[in-house]
Amino acid sequence: MKAKRMDSSAVFTLRIRIVLGGICLFSALLIIAASWTIPFLFESPSILYKFDIEKTFLRSGKVLGVTAAVLVFFQLLLISRLKFLDRIFSLNRIVAFHRINGIAIAFLALLHPILIIAAENFTIFPFEKRYWPEFLGIGVFIFILVLMTTANWRLMFNFAYDKWLRFHRLGTLVAIALMTIHILFVSETFKSGLPHTLVFVAAGINLVLISRLWYRRFFPGKRRFVVSNVELAGKDAYSVDVRPHSGQISDHIPGQFAFITPVSASVPKEEHPFTISSTPSRPDALQFVIRSLGDWTSKINRLKAGETVFIDGPYGLFSHMVSSENKPIIMIAGGIGITPMLSMLRYMADVDDPRRILLIWSNKTKEHILFPEEFKGIENRLQHFHIIHIITRDSGGENEIGRLDQTKLEKLLKGWSRKSSVFICGPFEMMKEMTRAVKKIGFSSARVYKEEFKL
Ligand SMILES: Cc1cc2nc3c(=O)[nH]c(=O)nc-3n(C[C@H](O)[C@H](O)[C@H](O)COP(=O)(O)OP(=O)(O)OC[C@H]3O[C@@H](n4cnc5c(N)ncnc54)[C@H](O)[C@@H]3O)c2cc1C
């Protein structure tokens, strides 16, 4: 079969990403700044009849309140998996930003009532029916605090990922609904005029985004695939090949990932992210290589040919095609962190990439090495490609043994240009150590690309 070469317009260049990213951030800041004018331009009677420091406290409290509400509005935009945003920032970064934004919301939602009570000389509102919107606001704050805490410190609460995700999604819906009611009834400002309309516009956009998420869940359309093969690819790792149910596979670039949801008699119907390890140069099927490390992945070998899988993707920017420069490439992989490199190498072999490429791949044992024969084949096909295997837990034979650390890395990278692009993917601690090491050895952090297998 003739290999298909990717069209370079499939990725935004760094310059375009910087420009578009700048426009997105500037627009977000503009929306936030515009929201700050509301407590000034549409003063409620409570602000009108306050003076001096009390007026400043009350107005600042309201500014923080509207800022928190705008950031909540952004939260849904951030997790809506919008392709346009993914192409600029990459979904992994967007999810990380979603988490930081959540912490900022909780912080603002705490300061908002403190400043408002400060304007009343710290007199707490009496527990009367007419103050129900204020008490609802406290309820919203507690809700936000719980959502933020469980999202960031889920493991401390022994919360399984899938259960947490369901709780988080439902909790967010409830929090947004309660927050909208709080805003509409707590102050005269939002009871009429432009601010009132803006609340409905924001709620409407949120509703559209939520409906889009639900629609994609229940009407998979082109996302429906059929499992064509499942087989052992290395110790505790299985390759899963899938073909489109109808039509063609939409383009992906080597190194990207997708969310897969099986509809199977023996694997729970949960959505999990995995790298597309196949190459877009062979677009008739997709492959995922999954290591059995947890509850769900340990059941992946039960998936059978002929069963359905829904695929949402591709996402991400961890690819030699995004780094674009024609510089040598160094790949450092730990265990299953090889999958994005596998996709890139398969592609580079298919299109005879002329660059100098080095793969340093650390595995616990020789049995953990995936597709050893195929990797040897790629080494023969790609003229300037070389693999160094590191085995950490048993005798390595002809391979390097022991942990990969800065000293070993420096030795292995002797003679490699410090202007090379460096790709790192593997367990969290290893990635941290390798990132620090390559920077200390002299590689520019602008050319170090990382993919963490965690969203
Ligand atoms: C971009 C990306 C690419 C990945 N590529 C691969 C790959 O090619 N091969 C591979 O074997 N693994 C890959 N992973 C990791 C894989 O997604 C997790 O190992 C798997 O979801 C764990 O599920 P579990 O229930 O078996 O494990 P658990 O032990 O239940 O979970 C382990 C951790 O995985 C994460 N996780 C669990 N469930 C989900 C979920 N539904 N969605 C998102 N994260 C979850 C959580 O951080 C959790 O703490 C990738 C992850 C990401 C983010």
The ligand as a MOL file (V3000), in Angstrom:
LIG
                    3D

  0  0  0     0  0            999 V3000
M  V30 BEGIN CTAB
M  V30 COUNTS 53 58 0 0 0
M  V30 BEGIN ATOM
M  V30 1 C -3.0820 11.9480 26.3500 0
M  V30 2 C -3.0320 10.5450 26.9420 0
M  V30 3 C -2.5510 9.4930 26.1830 0
M  V30 4 C -2.4840 8.2120 26.7300 0
M  V30 5 N -2.0060 7.1880 25.9700 0
M  V30 6 C -1.9280 5.9500 26.4840 0
M  V30 7 C -1.4440 4.8560 25.6850 0
M  V30 8 O -1.1130 4.9970 24.5190 0
M  V30 9 N -1.3780 3.6180 26.2560 0
M  V30 10 C -1.7470 3.4110 27.5660 0
M  V30 11 O -1.6740 2.2590 28.0340 0
M  V30 12 N -2.1990 4.4440 28.3520 0
M  V30 13 C -2.3050 5.6890 27.8270 0
M  V30 14 N -2.7980 6.7040 28.6050 0
M  V30 15 C -3.1490 6.4290 30.0060 0
M  V30 16 C -4.5370 5.8200 30.1140 0
M  V30 17 O -5.5230 6.7390 29.6930 0
M  V30 18 C -4.8050 5.4440 31.5800 0
M  V30 19 O -3.8250 4.5190 31.9760 0
M  V30 20 C -6.1330 4.7780 31.7530 0
M  V30 21 O -7.1790 5.6870 31.4740 0
M  V30 22 C -6.2290 4.2910 33.2030 0
M  V30 23 O -7.4690 3.7030 33.4170 0
M  V30 24 P -7.6830 2.5550 34.5190 0
M  V30 25 O -9.0850 2.6290 34.9750 0
M  V30 26 O -7.2200 1.2460 34.0010 0
M  V30 27 O -6.6630 2.9290 35.6740 0
M  V30 28 P -6.8900 3.5830 37.0900 0
M  V30 29 O -5.8830 2.9700 37.9930 0
M  V30 30 O -8.3170 3.5620 37.4880 0
M  V30 31 O -6.4810 5.0840 36.8130 0
M  V30 32 C -5.1460 5.5180 36.7870 0
M  V30 33 C -5.1340 6.9930 36.4390 0
M  V30 34 O -5.4990 7.1500 35.0710 0
M  V30 35 C -6.3280 8.3170 34.9010 0
M  V30 36 N -7.6380 7.8990 34.3980 0
M  V30 37 C -8.3880 6.8500 34.8170 0
M  V30 38 N -9.5220 6.7700 34.1230 0
M  V30 39 C -9.5110 7.8060 33.2480 0
M  V30 40 C -10.4090 8.2730 32.2660 0
M  V30 41 N -11.5700 7.6600 32.0640 0
M  V30 42 N -10.0780 9.3930 31.5660 0
M  V30 43 C -8.9210 10.0280 31.7860 0
M  V30 44 N -8.0100 9.6240 32.6880 0
M  V30 45 C -8.2930 8.5280 33.4240 0
M  V30 46 C -6.4620 8.9580 36.2590 0
M  V30 47 O -5.4730 9.9770 36.3810 0
M  V30 48 C -6.1610 7.8350 37.2050 0
M  V30 49 O -5.6380 8.2880 38.4220 0
M  V30 50 C -2.9090 7.9800 28.0650 0
M  V30 51 C -3.4160 9.0480 28.8050 0
M  V30 52 C -3.4810 10.3100 28.2530 0
M  V30 53 C -4.0400 11.4390 29.0630 0
M  V30 END ATOM
M  V30 BEGIN BOND
M  V30 1 1 1 2
M  V30 2 1 2 3
M  V30 3 2 2 52
M  V30 4 2 3 4
M  V30 5 1 4 5
M  V30 6 1 4 50
M  V30 7 2 5 6
M  V30 8 1 6 7
M  V30 9 1 6 13
M  V30 10 2 7 8
M  V30 11 1 7 9
M  V30 12 1 9 10
M  V30 13 2 10 11
M  V30 14 1 10 12
M  V30 15 2 12 13
M  V30 16 1 13 14
M  V30 17 1 14 15
M  V30 18 1 14 50
M  V30 19 1 15 16
M  V30 20 1 16 17
M  V30 21 1 16 18
M  V30 22 1 18 19
M  V30 23 1 18 20
M  V30 24 1 20 21
M  V30 25 1 20 22
M  V30 26 1 22 23
M  V30 27 1 23 24
M  V30 28 2 24 25
M  V30 29 1 24 26
M  V30 30 1 24 27
M  V30 31 1 27 28
M  V30 32 2 28 29
M  V30 33 1 28 30
M  V30 34 1 28 31
M  V30 35 1 31 32
M  V30 36 1 32 33
M  V30 37 1 33 34
M  V30 38 1 33 48
M  V30 39 1 34 35
M  V30 40 1 35 36
M  V30 41 1 35 46
M  V30 42 1 36 37
M  V30 43 1 36 45
M  V30 44 2 37 38
M  V30 45 1 38 39
M  V30 46 1 39 40
M  V30 47 2 39 45
M  V30 48 1 40 41
M  V30 49 2 40 42
M  V30 50 1 42 43
M  V30 51 2 43 44
M  V30 52 1 44 45
M  V30 53 1 46 47
M  V30 54 1 46 48
M  V30 55 1 48 49
M  V30 56 2 50 51
M  V30 57 1 51 52
M  V30 58 1 52 53
M  V30 END BOND
M  V30 END CTAB
M  END
